Amino acid sequence: MDINVKTVDEVTVVEIVGDIDGKTAMDVQERVSPLVHPSSKILLDMSQVGYMSSAGLRLLLSIYRQASANKASIVLVGVNQELQDTMSATGFLRFFTIHDTVEAGLAGLQ
């Protein structure tokens, strides 16, 4: 699992590389949660996440709640079709804006 953080304009881009499961979800949480503050703009690049367990879904819900409480904006990018199907079935898609590319996600946050 690799988590790379950079800033593009005023957007914090978090690139997640690897599966998000019970072993790695806490690592993602520990890196992303401190980035969520009032009015922050966060892009989670999940184009290199092949698998996400229920722990990953809980992580996303936690980040969404934190972002909502802080009036922060968060978008997901590159979510594969299998993950989108799971998120749709569990109702998670309604919480997030999803874009295909980082460029589209950045444009959506401007």
N, C-alpha and C positions, 0 to 999 in steps of 0.2 A: 504494500500500500504506500503510495506516494501522494502527498498533498502539497501542491504548489500554489502559492498566493502571490498575486501581483496586482498592481493598480493600473487601470487604463482609464485615463481621464479621471472622473470621480467615482468610478466603479471598481469595487474589489472583486477580482476574478479569482475564483478558487477552482483549480483543476484537480480533480480526483482521479487517481489512476489505480485501478484494482477493484476487487469486489468489496461491497459493504455488507458485512455480516456481524454476527455477535462478537467476533474478535476485533473487528476494525471500526465499528460504528462509534465507539468511544473516542478513538483517535480523531475521527472527522469532527465529532462534537467539540472536542477540546481545541481544535484549530479554528472552527467556524464560529462558535458562540461568542468569543471575544471580539469578533469583527462586526457583530450586530450591535449597532448603537442608533440613537435617534437620527432618522432621515438617511441612514446609510443605504447604499445601493450595492447589492451583492449578486453576482452571477456565479452559479455553481455549474461548472463544466463537467458533465457526467458522460462525455463521449467515450471515455475509456473505462467505464464501469460496466462490466458484463453481467454482474449478478448483484442483487440486493435482497437480503432476507427481511424478515419482519423487523429485525433490529434496525435495519436501514430505513424502513418506513417510519418507525418510531422516531428515529433521528430527524428525518425530514419534517415530521409533525412538530417536534420540539423546536426546530429552527424556524418553522413557519409561525408558531405561537410567539416566539421571542421577537421575530421581525414585526409581527402585527402589533405587539405591545409597544414597540419602539417606533412605530410608524415608518419602518424601513421597507425597502423594496427588495424583492428577491425573485430571480428567474432561474429556471433550470434550462440547460442547453445540452443537446446531444443525447437525450434519454432514449435508449433503444426501444424498439417496439414492444418487446416482452415486458420491460419495466413499465412502459406506458399502459399496457394492458392490465398489469397488476394494479397500478395506481388508479386506473379507471374503475376496476372491479371493487376496489376498497374505498372509493370516493375521494382519494387523495388528489386527483387531477383538478378538482374544483378549487383547491388551495393555491395552485401554482400556475404561472404563465410559463409555457414551454416553447423554446425556439430550437430550430434545427442546428444553427451555427452560432459561434461566439459573436460574430459580427451582427447577426440579427438580434441576439440577446442584448448586446451593447446598445444597439439602436433603440430597442424597446425600453431600455432604462433611461434614455436621455429625455 
